[in-house]
Amino acid sequence: MPEYKESILIVDDTEFMVKVLQDAFSGAGYDVYSAQNGEECLKIYDKVLPDLVTLDVVMPGMDGLATLVKLRRMDPSCKVIMVSAMGLEAKVMEAIRLGAKNYVLKPFDNEKVLTAVKKVLNDY
Amino acid sequence: MNIASALSIKTSGDRAYICISERYLGPLSELTAHLQNKFSGFWIDWTAVKEAYVYARDRFFPVADADQAWADDEKAKIRFSPDGLTAYLILYPPKTRGERMTEADLMNLLTAYGLQRNLIDLHTLRMTYLRRVYLEPTTIAKGRNPCDGEPAKVEWKKSLPSDADGFLDAIMLIESYPEEIIGKVLRGEVVGKLHPPGEGIPGISVRGEQIKANRGAEAVNLQEKLGIGPDGNSVIALSEGCLKLAGIGGSFARIEPLLILRGSQDLSIFNHGIFPGSVIIEGDLEANWPIRILGDLEVRGSVVRSPLEVMGSLFVRDGIIQYRGNPIKVGQIASAAFFDRAWIMADTVHVRKYSLKSKISALKLIITDKNGSMHGGEASSCKTIIAGSLGSQNSMPTEVIAAAGNSPSLFAANYRDWAELLLNQSQDDLENSAKLAEKSVEFKKIANAIQSPDIFEAGINVEKVYPGVTIRIGTATRKIGNPVGPLDFAFERIGPQGRVALTRRAS
């Protein structure tokens, strides 16, 4: 087993969702950070430079799409997975067009999220 | 430092490189914004920019190419372990019509990440490159761990350690039994030379950065009445007495009160309770009443019919001849050339030549010198017996016992008795009160820590066993009918009482 860990930033305004993803990612051996909104996400991203971001589509204030645009401007190489409730497929497609690498729909199971994360991280 | 002065750009053919100063503390977003306008006509690999920013400061790192098709080419990243001692290569496959990296490209990339060429495992690198193992981190470079310095030590001028392990280790290194074990020292006398701790050898990370080694520990424990001389590397005695060493290599030392007597002298000094130091008897010792000594006793002759309780160690140059009165009790090691009808209880018993019809009990170990023998009587250890020979050619009945009987409780009772005696004496002997009380607590702890022996850990190792010897380990017994050896005896759980298993060793 290599001795380095990849890191993930979870961006979601729902504490419960952050906890679920945190447990899933920590259990799989990732270092995990979290942010509750878009502004906090940008601050943490610039400081930590995580390998991947999971970004909730619907958030108060700066929503997921606006946050994605700013992230891509800060770091065009950033890897983002959108997390969305069902029924928001149009927003998710717009996010993919803006540069998100993948998406997961809620409710999801941990296996699906981890598979999506691994796929995105394996992409240079 | 601003980004403009922190950043250098160069091109080589179609490839563009950036070098970011280590002193640049600005965020990646500032670098990204700055680079947006710098590479017109080039396709920028933003992942490579991030790699350069995080991992490759002060080095030129390839980040752009005139040909956009470079984006689809095979790629690689290096990742490092948190301690910087390991580097991992991760290869990414080319996309659609992307081209493979050349070996030269790969080596240049490794150099751009700062890997030291002499630390790269070139064979593994080559194999990974040729086999194209994608997305699997492969260790391709290892640094060198720092080597901490040697701890400080003292080269003692005289005295052997007097604890069981230290003494037996020291004895193995010398050819003949020393004339003196306990050495008298005078006030101000140089008793040792201090070797300071080593600085250690620094390690090196895979990027050639030095990793500091820890200086060796100041492991020498100079306790009572020892100090460092004015030259800074002599150890001197601050008062007269004897130098008491303990631990492997004498890592623990102090000066203790020492009494030197001739065997024929008046021994009434021992009528006043426990002597709070060590004693040397020049010649034989024959005492008519119990002698109790807190430290060590060295008899440069023989011990004849003397009831002794030595809470440290007992060293007898010649023999212990007893005719089975009360047992001699020793807290640490009892070492004598021979034991003749002696009855002795000690943590460790060292028989240099022979024991004859003696009753020897040890809490941990009975050991003879290589040609030492034990014949007649009983040798009982809670754990291990190592002997040259057991029994005799004329089949003298000899009991050899490991991990059986009620020895542990007898030893525990002995330590508890000493603890009580010391506590009582500490209340009357104001000068030595603290030392006696401390020792009392120590013996109580030792007594409480004594457990029933583990029959599976017990063993008897011997070069030769003669008929007439009965071996007992736990509940199992084996009588020896023929001379045999060298071999080891151990307990085997077979049958209701178990069995003494016998394993022969090559001669």
Contacts between the chains, C-beta under 8 A, distances in Angstrom:
chain1	res1	chain2	res2	distance
A	2	B	79	6.9
A	2	B	81	7.5
A	2	B	86	7.9
A	2	B	88	5.1
A	2	B	137	4.2
A	2	B	139	7.7
A	3	B	81	3.8
A	3	B	82	6.4
A	3	B	83	7.8
A	3	B	86	6.1
A	4	B	79	4.8
A	4	B	80	6.4
A	4	B	81	5.9
A	4	B	82	6.9
A	4	B	88	6.9
A	4	B	137	7.9
A	46	B	27	4.4
A	46	B	28	6.7
A	46	B	29	5.7
A	47	B	27	7.7
A	49	B	28	6.1
A	49	B	50	6.9
A	49	B	53	7.9
A	49	B	54	6.4
A	73	B	29	7.5
A	73	B	32	7.7
A	74	B	27	7.7
A	74	B	28	6.8
A	74	B	29	3.8
A	74	B	32	6.4
A	75	B	28	5.6
A	75	B	29	6.8
A	75	B	32	6.2
A	75	B	46	6.9
A	75	B	50	6.3
A	76	B	32	6.7
A	76	B	44	7.9
A	76	B	46	3.9
A	77	B	45	8.0
A	77	B	46	3.8
A	77	B	47	4.1
A	77	B	49	7.0
A	77	B	50	5.1
A	122	B	92	7.8
A	122	B	135	5.0
A	123	B	92	7.8
A	124	B	47	6.1
A	124	B	75	4.6
A	124	B	77	7.6
A	124	B	92	3.9
